[in-house]
Amino acid sequence: MGESKDYVSRSDELGNIHISEEVLAAISAAAALEVEGVSSLTANPSKKNAAKGVHVKLEEEKVVVTMSVLMAYGHTIPEMGRAVQEAVKTAIESMSGLEVSAVNISVGGIVFPPKEL
């Protein structure tokens, strides 16, 4: 189906639905960036979709998301991480109908507010 893109497929009574992993990565990125405390996503050059900092794969018919974020200074890492996990899981499941088994978050750094002169 396409130029070496990976798709997640699901079947229903009317046929098959193919969703690009890039689409699931975009959904994940958008959901993560909506979470208070997430400054941006970071790229991981060893992963697919590195420009977005998101990697999506299917394991045993369930979606696994791995992403790396930069956190805004002043937020609690475990609370922010949990909020990102919940936001990404909810977004993918509601938009694609696929089940998410894991959302793995790496905090790659902290962004400090600019100093006032």
One Martini backbone bead per residue (centre of mass of N, CA, C, O) as a GRO file, in nm:
protein
  117
    1MET     BB    1   0.067   0.048   0.033
    2GLY     BB    2   0.291   0.231  -0.077
    3GLU     BB    3   0.592   0.406   0.042
    4SER     BB    4   0.704   0.240   0.302
    5LYS     BB    5   0.461   0.230   0.479
    6ASP     BB    6   0.302   0.201   0.786
    7TYR     BB    7   0.026  -0.004   0.895
    8VAL     BB    8  -0.281  -0.012   1.060
    9SER     BB    9  -0.510  -0.281   1.092
   10ARG     BB   10  -0.870  -0.323   1.048
   11SER     BB   11  -1.161  -0.511   1.094
   12ASP     BB   12  -1.487  -0.535   0.951
   13GLU     BB   13  -1.793  -0.593   0.803
   14LEU     BB   14  -1.693  -0.395   0.543
   15GLY     BB   15  -1.374  -0.428   0.612
   16ASN     BB   16  -1.087  -0.231   0.580
   17ILE     BB   17  -0.858  -0.047   0.794
   18HIS     BB   18  -0.602   0.197   0.724
   19ILE     BB   19  -0.342   0.320   0.942
   20SER     BB   20  -0.107   0.530   0.971
   21GLU     BB   21   0.158   0.576   1.180
   22GLU     BB   22   0.172   0.883   1.127
   23VAL     BB   23  -0.111   0.944   1.232
   24LEU     BB   24  -0.068   0.837   1.521
   25ALA     BB   25   0.169   1.029   1.578
   26ALA     BB   26   0.011   1.294   1.542
   27ILE     BB   27  -0.195   1.243   1.761
   28SER     BB   28   0.011   1.216   1.990
   29ALA     BB   29   0.145   1.492   1.965
   30ALA     BB   30  -0.105   1.668   2.005
   31ALA     BB   31  -0.179   1.559   2.286
   32ALA     BB   32   0.088   1.626   2.433
   33LEU     BB   33   0.088   1.943   2.369
   34GLU     BB   34  -0.177   1.990   2.558
   35VAL     BB   35  -0.004   1.949   2.799
   36GLU     BB   36   0.080   2.064   3.085
   37GLY     BB   37   0.446   2.098   3.060
   38VAL     BB   38   0.473   2.075   2.758
   39SER     BB   39   0.693   2.211   2.529
   40SER     BB   40   0.806   1.954   2.359
   41LEU     BB   41   0.941   1.761   2.121
   42THR     BB   42   1.177   1.503   2.065
   43ALA     BB   43   1.433   1.377   1.892
   44ASN     BB   44   1.502   1.034   1.774
   45PRO     BB   45   1.720   0.904   1.545
   46SER     BB   46   1.646   0.582   1.607
   47LYS     BB   47   1.359   0.661   1.521
   48LYS     BB   48   1.064   0.672   1.408
   49ASN     BB   49   0.954   0.983   1.364
   50ALA     BB   50   1.182   1.184   1.470
   51ALA     BB   51   1.069   1.470   1.410
   52LYS     BB   52   0.835   1.409   1.636
   53GLY     BB   53   0.915   1.201   1.873
   54VAL     BB   54   0.757   0.943   1.747
   55HIS     BB   55   0.658   0.598   1.821
   56VAL     BB   56   0.479   0.344   1.634
   57LYS     BB   57   0.326   0.026   1.733
   58LEU     BB   58   0.234  -0.316   1.686
   59GLU     BB   59   0.115  -0.529   1.962
   60GLU     BB   60  -0.104  -0.757   1.976
   61GLU     BB   61  -0.331  -0.547   1.855
   62LYS     BB   62  -0.164  -0.308   1.990
   63VAL     BB   63  -0.071   0.006   2.087
   64VAL     BB   64   0.262   0.158   2.081
   65VAL     BB   65   0.403   0.439   2.252
   66THR     BB   66   0.692   0.650   2.180
   67MET     BB   67   0.826   0.935   2.368
   68SER     BB   68   0.977   1.266   2.358
   69VAL     BB   69   1.020   1.530   2.602
   70LEU     BB   70   0.981   1.865   2.695
   71MET     BB   71   0.997   2.036   2.998
   72ALA     BB   72   0.863   2.258   3.201
   73TYR     BB   73   0.947   2.444   3.440
   74GLY     BB   74   0.771   2.339   3.750
   75HIS     BB   75   0.709   2.048   3.691
   76THR     BB   76   0.595   1.726   3.744
   77ILE     BB   77   0.697   1.447   3.605
   78PRO     BB   78   0.485   1.227   3.686
   79GLU     BB   79   0.233   1.400   3.623
   80MET     BB   80   0.296   1.470   3.329
   81GLY     BB   81   0.336   1.182   3.224
   82ARG     BB   82   0.049   1.082   3.292
   83ALA     BB   83  -0.103   1.293   3.123
   84VAL     BB   84   0.016   1.203   2.854
   85GLN     BB   85  -0.075   0.913   2.855
   86GLU     BB   86  -0.381   0.975   2.870
   87ALA     BB   87  -0.405   1.158   2.619
   88VAL     BB   88  -0.299   0.959   2.407
   89LYS     BB   89  -0.488   0.723   2.459
   90THR     BB   90  -0.754   0.875   2.412
   91ALA     BB   91  -0.701   0.978   2.126
   92ILE     BB   92  -0.653   0.711   1.978
   93GLU     BB   93  -0.911   0.558   2.065
   94SER     BB   94  -1.120   0.776   1.960
   95MET     BB   95  -1.003   0.808   1.653
   96SER     BB   96  -0.943   0.476   1.578
   97GLY     BB   97  -1.034   0.222   1.776
   98LEU     BB   98  -0.779   0.157   1.913
   99GLU     BB   99  -0.570  -0.012   2.127
  100VAL     BB  100  -0.382   0.084   2.416
  101SER     BB  101  -0.103  -0.049   2.601
  102ALA     BB  102   0.123   0.193   2.556
  103VAL     BB  103   0.297   0.487   2.708
  104ASN     BB  104   0.617   0.606   2.643
  105ILE     BB  105   0.813   0.828   2.846
  106SER     BB  106   1.059   1.082   2.775
  107VAL     BB  107   1.270   1.302   2.946
  108GLY     BB  108   1.502   1.517   2.771
  109GLY     BB  109   1.413   1.792   2.926
  110ILE     BB  110   1.443   2.141   3.025
  111VAL     BB  111   1.251   2.439   3.019
  112PHE     BB  112   1.330   2.767   3.055
  113PRO     BB  113   1.259   3.064   3.126
  114PRO     BB  114   1.302   3.367   3.038
  115LYS     BB  115   1.490   3.626   3.108
  116GLU     BB  116   1.475   3.920   3.262
  117LEU     BB  117   1.614   4.254   3.203
   0.00000   0.00000   0.00000
